[in-house]
């Protein structure tokens, strides 16, 4: 009879083929060299099952702790090494209603260098897996509460960021049962009586598959993070870190769609740095770039958290003010204008004074306006009026006539 087979007896108990059990057990306890681990595994195949399930679990836990404290210079187990090259041990859940067989399988799995937990029925296993998310489930087919087949189907409903490798154990050798298990989502199967060497092969395959799935999931996270980063970069002005024209057009369409559907209102303000060309001519473009950055930072600090700042072009900026009437938008822009002036950036000598801004404010898109840029055009007209009136001031859209806005009448 081949060494390492678990034999199912007629009375429902398990007998293990015994070969030099005592001598190998004694050698394992006396020898602290790496070969002790191999001898321990061989002794597992021949150790009699005369202990209770509680005693088996206590010994397994103690050996797992001992393995975890082993020296780094110790030769690694092949199973643990293949589980994950980065050192993450494979986590296995054994689901078996036979206490003796469950203890044998659990001890064998721990001896191969993996982490192992056990469940006595499918329902208990389902509860554990929802909480712990095991890498591998080794489950008997026929069990109380919940069959292995149904446990497999439920496990597949949880597969998301991680993948669980599912192995069905069954005493049924007909191929139709294997196909049924695969259709339910199983990755592999192993027939009873369980050959421990065959189990080791199955777990090595599971380690490779779960490692690949884990690597794929990590790559997807990196790709998603990079995609979000590049999406943001493509919509951000590199100099001022304000939104660019692409983001402005997207956001304007979104604001106007919400306004048309839900009646939400917003204002648009167009801002121009006064006499910026004179400043560039006097101090050079690098100094002009620094002014653009300082003014952008100052405007950002003076806006509400929900307001959006964009660089519209050159020395012009645009602000979207959600849920603001024309009067409220004009007051917000007056605060912004004052903040920029208070920074006191020296203007070109020929102009004198400090850097200031002129602002034109208009309400969001009106009914009947076909273009999303129509409100910007009205804000631009108001900005022209601010410049014409002497700069460093805020003007509102003179064409605005809204019944509930007394300032616009």
C-alpha positions as CSV (number, residue, x, y, z in Angstrom):
1,X,0.0,0.0,0.0
2,X,1.5,3.4,-0.9
3,X,2.7,5.6,1.9
4,X,0.8,8.8,2.5
5,X,-2.8,7.7,1.7
6,X,-5.7,8.3,4.0
7,X,-8.0,5.2,3.9
8,X,-11.8,5.5,4.4
9,X,-13.0,2.5,6.5
10,X,-16.5,1.1,6.6
11,X,-17.2,2.3,10.1
12,X,-16.6,5.9,9.0
13,X,-13.2,6.3,10.8
14,X,-9.8,7.0,9.3
15,X,-6.8,4.7,9.5
16,X,-3.4,5.9,8.5
17,X,-0.7,3.7,7.1
18,X,1.9,3.5,9.8
19,X,5.7,3.3,8.8
20,X,8.4,4.0,11.4
21,X,6.2,6.6,13.2
22,X,7.9,6.5,16.6
23,X,11.5,6.6,15.3
24,X,10.7,9.5,12.9
25,X,8.8,11.4,15.6
26,X,11.7,11.1,18.0
27,X,14.2,12.1,15.3
28,X,12.1,15.2,14.5
29,X,12.1,16.4,18.1
30,X,15.8,15.8,18.6
31,X,17.0,17.3,15.3
32,X,16.9,21.1,15.0
33,X,18.3,21.1,11.4
34,X,16.3,22.0,8.3
35,X,15.9,18.2,7.6
36,X,13.7,18.0,10.7
37,X,10.9,19.7,8.8
38,X,11.0,17.0,6.1
39,X,11.0,14.3,8.7
40,X,8.0,15.9,10.4
41,X,6.1,15.8,7.2
42,X,6.8,12.1,6.7
43,X,5.8,11.3,10.2
44,X,2.4,13.0,9.6
45,X,1.6,10.4,6.9
46,X,2.1,7.7,9.5
47,X,1.1,9.2,12.8
48,X,-1.9,7.4,14.4
49,X,-5.0,9.4,15.1
50,X,-5.4,8.7,18.8
51,X,-5.8,12.3,19.9
52,X,-8.9,14.5,20.1
53,X,-9.5,17.3,17.7
54,X,-8.8,19.9,20.4
55,X,-5.3,18.3,21.0
56,X,-4.6,18.3,17.3
57,X,-5.5,22.0,16.9
58,X,-3.3,22.9,20.0
59,X,-0.3,21.1,18.4
60,X,-0.9,22.7,15.0
61,X,-1.1,26.2,16.6
62,X,2.2,25.6,18.5
63,X,4.0,24.4,15.4
64,X,2.7,27.4,13.4
65,X,4.1,29.7,16.1
66,X,7.4,27.8,16.1
67,X,7.7,28.1,12.3
68,X,7.0,31.8,12.5
69,X,9.9,32.3,14.9
70,X,12.3,30.2,12.9
71,X,15.6,31.8,11.9
72,X,15.8,33.6,8.5
73,X,18.8,31.5,7.7
74,X,16.7,28.3,7.8
75,X,16.0,26.8,4.4
76,X,12.4,27.8,3.4
77,X,9.7,25.2,2.8
78,X,8.8,24.8,-0.8
79,X,5.2,25.4,-0.2
80,X,5.7,28.7,1.7
81,X,8.2,29.8,-0.9
82,X,5.8,29.3,-3.8
83,X,2.9,30.8,-1.9
84,X,4.2,34.3,-2.5
85,X,7.7,35.4,-3.3
86,X,7.1,38.5,-1.2
87,X,6.6,36.4,1.9
88,X,2.8,36.4,2.2
89,X,1.8,32.9,3.3
90,X,-1.1,31.2,1.6
91,X,-4.2,31.2,3.9
92,X,-6.2,28.0,3.6
93,X,-9.6,27.1,5.0
94,X,-10.3,23.4,5.4
95,X,-14.0,22.5,5.4
96,X,-14.7,18.9,6.6
97,X,-17.3,17.5,8.9
98,X,-15.1,14.5,9.8
99,X,-13.1,15.7,12.8
100,X,-10.2,13.2,12.3
101,X,-9.8,13.9,8.6
102,X,-10.1,17.7,9.3
103,X,-7.2,17.5,11.8
104,X,-5.0,15.5,9.5
105,X,-5.5,17.8,6.6
106,X,-5.0,20.9,8.7
107,X,-1.8,19.5,10.1
108,X,-0.5,18.6,6.7
109,X,-1.2,22.1,5.3
110,X,0.6,23.8,8.2
111,X,3.5,21.4,7.8
112,X,3.8,22.5,4.1
113,X,4.3,26.1,5.4
114,X,0.8,27.5,4.9
115,X,-1.6,29.1,7.3
116,X,-4.7,27.0,8.0
117,X,-8.1,27.4,9.6
118,X,-10.9,24.8,9.8
119,X,-14.7,24.7,9.7
120,X,-16.9,21.7,10.4
121,X,-19.8,22.6,8.0
122,X,-20.4,24.8,5.0
123,X,-22.3,27.5,6.9
124,X,-19.5,28.0,9.4
125,X,-17.1,28.1,6.5
126,X,-19.2,30.8,4.7
127,X,-19.2,32.9,7.8
128,X,-15.4,32.6,8.3
129,X,-14.7,33.3,4.7
130,X,-16.8,36.5,4.6
131,X,-14.8,37.7,7.6
132,X,-11.3,36.5,6.7
133,X,-11.3,36.2,2.8
134,X,-9.1,33.1,2.5
135,X,-6.8,32.5,-0.5
136,X,-7.8,28.8,-0.8
137,X,-10.8,26.8,0.4
138,X,-10.5,23.0,0.5
139,X,-14.0,21.8,1.0
140,X,-15.8,18.4,1.2
141,X,-18.6,18.1,-1.3
142,X,-21.2,16.6,1.0
143,X,-21.6,18.5,4.3
144,X,-24.4,19.5,6.7
145,X,-25.9,23.0,6.7
146,X,-24.4,24.0,3.3
147,X,-22.9,21.7,0.7
148,X,-19.4,22.3,-0.8
149,X,-21.1,23.0,-4.1
150,X,-23.3,25.7,-2.7
151,X,-20.4,27.1,-0.6
152,X,-18.4,27.4,-3.9
153,X,-21.2,29.3,-5.6
154,X,-21.5,31.7,-2.7
155,X,-17.7,32.2,-2.7
156,X,-17.7,33.3,-6.3
157,X,-20.2,36.0,-5.5
158,X,-17.6,37.6,-3.2
159,X,-14.7,37.5,-5.7
160,X,-13.6,41.1,-6.2
161,X,-10.3,42.5,-5.3
162,X,-8.9,39.1,-4.3
163,X,-9.5,35.7,-5.8
164,X,-10.2,32.5,-3.8
165,X,-9.0,29.2,-5.2
166,X,-11.6,26.6,-4.5
167,X,-10.8,22.8,-4.3
168,X,-13.6,20.3,-3.9
169,X,-13.0,17.0,-2.1
170,X,-15.3,14.1,-3.1
171,X,-15.5,10.4,-3.0
172,X,-17.4,10.4,-6.3
173,X,-15.2,9.6,-9.2
174,X,-17.6,10.1,-12.1
175,X,-16.6,12.8,-14.5
176,X,-20.0,14.4,-14.5
177,X,-19.5,15.3,-10.8
178,X,-16.2,17.1,-11.6
179,X,-17.9,19.0,-14.4
180,X,-20.7,20.0,-12.0
181,X,-18.1,21.3,-9.6
182,X,-16.3,23.3,-12.2
183,X,-19.6,24.8,-13.5
184,X,-20.3,25.9,-9.9
185,X,-16.9,27.8,-9.9
186,X,-14.5,25.3,-8.5
187,X,-10.9,25.5,-9.7
188,X,-9.8,22.0,-8.9
189,X,-10.9,18.8,-7.2
190,X,-9.3,16.0,-5.3
191,X,-10.8,12.6,-4.7
192,X,-11.0,10.7,-1.5
193,X,-9.1,8.9,0.0
194,X,-6.9,12.0,-0.1
195,X,-3.3,11.5,-1.1
196,X,-1.1,14.0,0.8
197,X,1.4,14.4,-2.0
198,X,-1.4,15.1,-4.4
199,X,-2.8,17.7,-2.0
200,X,0.7,19.3,-1.9
201,X,0.6,19.6,-5.7
202,X,-2.9,21.1,-5.7
203,X,-1.8,23.7,-3.1
204,X,1.3,24.6,-5.1
205,X,-1.0,25.3,-8.1
206,X,-3.3,27.3,-5.9
207,X,-0.4,29.4,-4.7
208,X,0.7,30.2,-8.2
209,X,-2.8,31.1,-9.3
210,X,-3.6,33.3,-6.3
211,X,-0.2,35.0,-6.5
212,X,-0.9,35.9,-10.1
213,X,-4.3,37.2,-9.2
214,X,-2.8,39.2,-6.4
215,X,-0.2,40.7,-8.7
216,X,-2.9,41.5,-11.3
217,X,-5.0,43.2,-8.7
218,X,-2.0,45.3,-7.5
219,X,-1.3,46.2,-11.1
220,X,-4.9,47.3,-11.6
221,X,-4.7,49.5,-8.5
222,X,-1.5,51.1,-9.9
223,X,-3.1,51.6,-13.3
224,X,-6.2,53.1,-11.8
225,X,-4.1,55.4,-9.6
226,X,-2.0,56.4,-12.6
227,X,-5.1,56.9,-14.8
228,X,-6.6,59.2,-12.1
229,X,-3.4,61.1,-11.8
230,X,-3.0,61.6,-15.6
231,X,-6.7,62.5,-15.8
232,X,-6.1,65.3,-13.3
233,X,-2.9,66.5,-14.9
234,X,-4.6,66.8,-18.3
235,X,-7.2,69.1,-16.7
236,X,-4.8,71.3,-14.6
237,X,-2.8,74.3,-15.6
238,X,0.8,73.5,-14.8
239,X,1.9,77.0,-13.8
240,X,-1.0,78.0,-11.5
241,X,-2.5,74.6,-10.6
242,X,-5.9,76.0,-11.4
243,X,-8.2,74.1,-13.7
244,X,-7.6,74.5,-17.5
245,X,-9.9,75.1,-20.4
246,X,-10.7,71.4,-20.8
247,X,-11.8,71.1,-17.1
248,X,-13.7,74.3,-17.4
249,X,-15.8,73.1,-20.4
250,X,-16.6,69.8,-18.7
251,X,-17.6,71.5,-15.4
252,X,-19.7,74.2,-17.1
253,X,-21.7,71.5,-19.0
254,X,-22.2,69.7,-15.7
255,X,-23.3,72.8,-13.8
256,X,-25.7,73.8,-16.6
257,X,-27.2,70.3,-16.8
258,X,-27.9,70.4,-13.1
259,X,-29.4,73.8,-13.5
260,X,-31.7,72.7,-16.3
261,X,-32.8,69.5,-14.4
262,X,-33.0,70.6,-10.8
263,X,-33.2,74.4,-11.0
264,X,-29.7,74.9,-9.4
265,X,-28.2,78.3,-10.1
266,X,-24.6,79.4,-10.4
267,X,-22.5,82.5,-11.4
268,X,-19.5,82.9,-13.6
269,X,-16.8,85.5,-12.9
270,X,-14.1,86.5,-15.4
271,X,-11.0,88.0,-13.8
272,X,-8.1,89.9,-15.4
273,X,-4.9,91.0,-13.9
274,X,-4.6,94.8,-14.5
275,X,-1.7,96.1,-16.6
276,X,-0.1,92.6,-16.7
277,X,1.7,93.3,-20.0
278,X,3.4,96.4,-18.5
279,X,4.6,94.2,-15.6
280,X,6.0,91.6,-18.0
281,X,7.8,94.3,-20.0
282,X,9.3,95.8,-16.9
283,X,10.4,92.7,-14.9
284,X,10.4,89.9,-17.5
285,X,8.3,86.8,-18.1
286,X,9.7,84.7,-15.2
287,X,8.7,87.4,-12.8
288,X,5.3,87.5,-14.5
289,X,4.9,83.8,-14.0
290,X,5.5,84.2,-10.3
291,X,2.8,86.9,-10.2
292,X,0.4,84.5,-11.9
293,X,1.2,81.9,-9.2
294,X,0.8,84.3,-6.3
295,X,-2.5,85.8,-7.6
296,X,-3.9,82.3,-8.3
297,X,-3.0,81.2,-4.7
298,X,-4.5,84.3,-3.3
299,X,-7.8,83.8,-5.2
300,X,-8.0,80.2,-4.2
301,X,-7.7,81.1,-0.5
302,X,-10.4,83.7,-0.8
303,X,-13.0,81.3,-2.5
304,X,-15.3,78.9,-0.8
305,X,-14.5,75.2,-0.9
306,X,-17.2,74.6,-3.5
307,X,-16.1,77.4,-5.8
308,X,-14.0,76.4,-8.9
309,X,-11.0,78.4,-10.2
310,X,-9.7,78.0,-13.8
311,X,-7.0,79.7,-15.8
312,X,-8.9,81.0,-18.8
313,X,-5.9,82.2,-20.8
314,X,-2.8,84.4,-20.3
315,X,-3.5,86.6,-17.3
316,X,-7.3,85.9,-17.2
317,X,-8.9,83.5,-14.7
318,X,-12.5,82.3,-14.4
319,X,-14.4,81.3,-11.3
320,X,-17.6,79.2,-11.1
321,X,-19.7,80.1,-8.0
322,X,-22.3,77.3,-7.4
323,X,-25.6,78.2,-5.8
324,X,-24.9,82.0,-6.0
325,X,-27.2,84.8,-7.2
326,X,-25.7,87.6,-9.2
327,X,-25.6,89.8,-6.1
328,X,-24.0,87.1,-3.9
329,X,-21.5,86.4,-6.7
330,X,-20.6,90.1,-6.9
331,X,-20.0,90.3,-3.2
332,X,-17.7,87.2,-3.3
333,X,-15.7,88.7,-6.1
334,X,-15.3,92.0,-4.2
335,X,-13.7,90.0,-1.4
336,X,-11.4,88.3,-3.9
337,X,-10.4,91.7,-5.5
338,X,-9.6,93.1,-2.1
339,X,-7.5,90.0,-1.2
340,X,-5.4,90.3,-4.3
341,X,-4.8,94.0,-3.7
342,X,-3.8,93.3,0.0
343,X,-0.9,91.1,-1.2
344,X,0.7,94.3,-2.4
345,X,2.8,93.0,-5.3
346,X,4.6,96.1,-6.7
347,X,3.3,97.0,-10.2
348,X,5.5,98.2,-13.1
349,X,7.1,101.7,-12.3
350,X,5.3,103.3,-15.2
351,X,1.9,102.2,-13.7
352,X,2.7,102.6,-10.0
353,X,0.9,101.1,-7.1
354,X,0.4,97.3,-6.7
355,X,-1.0,94.4,-8.7
356,X,-4.8,94.6,-8.9
357,X,-7.6,92.7,-10.8
358,X,-10.8,93.6,-12.6
359,X,-13.8,91.3,-12.5
360,X,-16.9,90.8,-14.5
361,X,-19.8,88.7,-13.1
362,X,-22.7,87.0,-14.9
363,X,-25.3,84.4,-13.9
364,X,-25.2,80.9,-15.3
365,X,-26.8,79.8,-18.6
366,X,-30.2,81.2,-19.3
367,X,-33.1,79.3,-20.9
368,X,-32.7,79.4,-24.6
369,X,-29.0,79.8,-24.7
370,X,-27.6,77.2,-27.0
371,X,-23.9,77.5,-26.1
372,X,-22.3,76.7,-22.7
373,X,-20.0,79.7,-23.4
374,X,-22.9,82.2,-23.5
375,X,-22.6,83.0,-19.8
376,X,-18.8,83.5,-20.3
377,X,-19.5,86.0,-23.0
378,X,-21.8,88.0,-20.7
379,X,-19.2,87.9,-18.0
380,X,-16.6,89.1,-20.5
381,X,-18.8,92.1,-21.4
382,X,-19.0,92.9,-17.6
383,X,-15.2,92.6,-17.4
384,X,-14.8,95.1,-20.2
385,X,-17.1,97.5,-18.4
386,X,-14.9,97.1,-15.2
387,X,-11.7,98.0,-17.2
388,X,-13.4,100.9,-19.0
389,X,-14.5,102.3,-15.6
390,X,-10.9,102.4,-14.4
391,X,-9.9,98.8,-13.4
392,X,-9.5,97.3,-10.0
393,X,-13.3,96.9,-9.6
394,X,-16.2,94.4,-10.0
395,X,-19.0,94.8,-12.5
396,X,-22.1,92.7,-13.1
397,X,-23.8,91.7,-16.3
398,X,-25.9,94.8,-17.1
399,X,-28.3,92.7,-19.3
400,X,-29.3,90.5,-16.4
401,X,-33.0,90.8,-15.6
402,X,-34.3,88.4,-13.0
403,X,-37.5,88.9,-11.2
404,X,-36.2,87.7,-7.8
405,X,-32.8,89.4,-8.0
406,X,-33.2,93.1,-7.0
407,X,-29.6,94.0,-7.9
408,X,-30.1,92.8,-11.5
409,X,-33.3,94.8,-12.1
